[in-house]
């Protein structure tokens, strides 16, 4: 009987695999009915989760969420799989800026 199997990150050979975020060493093995086999290795980089972004503003607070001094907003982003390519912001419906 011919077969095809996969091994992820040096794990057990199996008929299929589900990959999570990250970089994986994947091997594919095919065996024909005569018993001949071949193996191919691939590095697969997978990032299925969106990055996170948060904003914090520092200044003197007034009433109704207004600041009564100059205020500074700091943006922080994170992506544990592939990393952040860029962080952009827009204010007052203006163009996006890095």
C-alpha positions as CSV (number, residue, x, y, z in Angstrom):
1,X,0.0,0.0,0.0
2,X,1.4,3.4,-0.9
3,X,1.4,6.2,1.7
4,X,2.1,9.8,2.3
5,X,3.1,11.2,5.7
6,X,4.2,14.4,7.3
7,X,6.4,15.1,10.4
8,X,6.4,18.6,12.0
9,X,9.4,19.8,14.1
10,X,10.9,16.2,14.2
11,X,7.7,14.8,15.6
12,X,6.0,11.5,14.8
13,X,5.1,10.7,11.2
14,X,1.4,11.1,10.6
15,X,-1.1,11.4,7.8
16,X,-1.8,15.1,8.4
17,X,-0.8,17.9,10.6
18,X,-2.1,21.2,11.9
19,X,0.4,24.0,12.3
20,X,0.3,26.8,14.8
21,X,1.9,30.3,14.6
22,X,5.7,30.1,14.2
23,X,8.5,28.7,12.1
24,X,8.2,24.9,11.6
25,X,10.6,22.3,10.1
26,X,8.3,20.1,8.1
27,X,9.2,16.8,6.4
28,X,7.0,15.1,3.8
29,X,7.5,11.4,3.0
30,X,6.0,9.4,0.2
31,X,6.2,5.6,-0.1
32,X,5.1,3.6,-3.2
33,X,3.7,0.1,-3.3
34,X,7.2,-1.3,-4.0
35,X,8.5,0.2,-0.8
36,X,10.5,3.0,-2.4
37,X,10.4,6.2,-0.4
38,X,11.5,9.8,-0.8
39,X,11.5,12.7,1.8
40,X,11.3,16.4,1.2
41,X,12.0,19.0,3.9
42,X,10.5,22.5,4.0
43,X,10.6,25.4,6.4
44,X,7.1,26.8,6.8
45,X,6.6,30.2,8.4
46,X,3.0,30.7,9.7
47,X,1.4,33.8,11.2
48,X,-2.4,33.4,11.4
49,X,-3.0,35.9,14.3
50,X,-3.3,39.6,13.9
51,X,-0.9,41.8,15.8
52,X,-2.1,43.7,18.9
53,X,-1.9,47.4,19.3
54,X,-2.5,49.6,22.4
55,X,-2.5,53.3,23.1
56,X,-1.8,55.2,26.3
57,X,-2.1,59.0,26.7
58,X,-0.4,61.0,29.4
59,X,-1.4,64.6,30.3
60,X,-3.4,66.6,32.8
61,X,-7.0,65.3,32.8
62,X,-9.9,67.8,32.9
63,X,-13.6,67.1,32.7
64,X,-15.5,64.8,30.3
65,X,-12.3,63.1,29.0
66,X,-10.6,66.3,27.9
67,X,-7.0,67.1,28.6
68,X,-6.2,70.5,29.9
69,X,-2.5,70.3,29.1
70,X,-0.4,69.1,26.2
71,X,-0.9,65.3,26.0
72,X,1.4,62.7,24.6
73,X,0.0,59.4,23.2
74,X,2.3,56.4,23.0
75,X,1.4,53.4,20.7
76,X,2.7,49.9,21.4
77,X,2.3,46.9,19.1
78,X,3.2,43.3,19.3
79,X,3.3,40.2,17.1
80,X,5.0,37.2,18.6
81,X,5.0,35.2,15.3
82,X,6.4,37.3,12.5
83,X,7.1,40.6,14.3
84,X,5.8,44.1,13.5
85,X,6.4,45.4,10.0
86,X,5.2,48.9,10.8
87,X,3.0,50.9,13.1
88,X,0.7,53.5,11.6
89,X,-1.6,56.2,13.0
90,X,-4.2,58.6,11.7
91,X,-5.7,61.5,13.6
92,X,-8.6,63.8,12.7
93,X,-9.4,61.5,9.8
94,X,-6.1,62.4,8.2
95,X,-3.7,60.3,6.1
96,X,-2.1,57.2,7.7
97,X,1.5,58.0,8.9
98,X,4.2,55.7,10.3
